[in-house]
Amino acid sequence: MPNYSKKPQVTSKTSKAKISDLKVHYKNTFNTANAIKDMTLKQAQQYYRQVLTKTRCVPFRRYAGKVGRTAQAKEWGVVKGRWPRKSVAAVMDLLKNAEANAVAKGLDPKKLTVSHVQVDQAPRTRRRTFRAHGRIGPFMCSPCHIQLQLTERKSAVPKPSSAPKH
């Protein structure tokens, strides 16, 4: 069984999924994945579909140097945002995998929320590019590892109509 950085409180109500050495940019994926924390599964999938159609953006809170400003980022309380297509597709596939794992466990997909998302840097792959005057420079990519957990929310307990007597 693969290792996860966070153990769920109730393992029978949690579905997990992870992917290692994914060839998408770490910085884009970090912001893309953190945007869906504490969303329901259906909200997260709908949000990513809207990002792909460019009707909503992914807020860039960290690693936001030289990221352009957009009015769509006001929704998140920031000014910088992007529409990272490849990162969104990768996290959507991971959500789909976690949903399938939840169904296999017997959980209800309508009650699932994203309780844990983590993106880590993977080892860089090294290539080289040829520069002027016979020099050679580095040409590296920044892959990442992603892990997420979906937890079935508890049903709300109704508030008692009167105060308990002591």
GIHU-V223470 format. One record per residue. N is the residue number from 0. PHI is phi in degrees with one decimal (* if undefined). Layout:
N/PHI + N/PHI
//
This chain:
0/* + 1/-70.0 + 2/-85.9 + 3/-120.0 + 4/-76.6 + 5/-127.3 + 6/-93.8 + 7/-70.4 + 8/-68.3 + 9/-124.0 + 10/-69.4 + 11/-72.8 + 12/-105.6 + 13/-124.7 + 14/-116.7 + 15/-121.6 + 16/-155.7 + 17/-151.7 + 18/-141.9 + 19/-116.4 + 20/53.1 + 21/-78.8 + 22/-87.0 + 23/-129.4 + 24/-65.0 + 25/-61.9 + 26/-66.0 + 27/-66.3 + 28/-68.6 + 29/-57.9 + 30/-70.7 + 31/-64.4 + 32/-71.5 + 33/-70.5 + 34/-69.4 + 35/-102.0 + 36/-59.1 + 37/67.1 + 38/-86.8 + 39/-73.4 + 40/-61.0 + 41/-66.9 + 42/-63.4 + 43/-65.3 + 44/-65.4 + 45/-64.5 + 46/-59.7 + 47/-66.4 + 48/-64.1 + 49/-69.9 + 50/-66.1 + 51/-65.0 + 52/-89.4 + 53/63.5 + 54/-92.3 + 55/-135.3 + 56/-116.0 + 57/-92.0 + 58/-72.2 + 59/-103.8 + 60/-92.6 + 61/-121.3 + 62/56.5 + 63/-106.3 + 64/-68.1 + 65/61.8 + 66/-94.5 + 67/-71.0 + 68/-89.3 + 69/-148.4 + 70/-68.8 + 71/-65.5 + 72/-77.1 + 73/-60.1 + 74/-56.7 + 75/-99.9 + 76/81.8 + 77/-128.0 + 78/-110.6 + 79/-101.7 + 80/-161.4 + 81/-143.8 + 82/-127.1 + 83/-74.7 + 84/-57.6 + 85/-67.8 + 86/-66.9 + 87/-62.6 + 88/-62.7 + 89/-65.8 + 90/-72.0 + 91/-63.0 + 92/-63.1 + 93/-67.6 + 94/-62.8 + 95/-64.1 + 96/-64.2 + 97/-64.5 + 98/-65.1 + 99/-63.8 + 100/-63.5 + 101/-67.3 + 102/-64.1 + 103/-64.6 + 104/-81.7 + 105/90.4 + 106/-89.2 + 107/-88.8 + 108/-62.1 + 109/-72.4 + 110/-100.1 + 111/-81.5 + 112/-124.6 + 113/-81.4 + 114/-94.0 + 115/-149.7 + 116/-135.3 + 117/-142.5 + 118/-122.4 + 119/-120.8 + 120/-76.0 + 121/-99.5 + 122/-59.6 + 123/-72.1 + 124/-94.2 + 125/-103.9 + 126/-131.8 + 127/-137.2 + 128/-121.5 + 129/-93.8 + 130/-106.3 + 131/-69.5 + 132/60.6 + 133/76.6 + 134/-90.0 + 135/-126.5 + 136/-119.8 + 137/-74.6 + 138/-141.2 + 139/-116.0 + 140/-109.6 + 141/-119.2 + 142/-73.2 + 143/-148.0 + 144/-109.1 + 145/-126.4 + 146/-136.8 + 147/-145.4 + 148/-131.4 + 149/-108.7 + 150/-120.0 + 151/-76.0 + 152/-71.0 + 153/-78.2 + 154/-73.3 + 155/-68.4 + 156/-89.4 + 157/-66.7 + 158/-73.4 + 159/-65.4 + 160/-71.9 + 161/-130.5 + 162/-72.6 + 163/-68.8 + 164/-93.4 + 165/-102.0
//
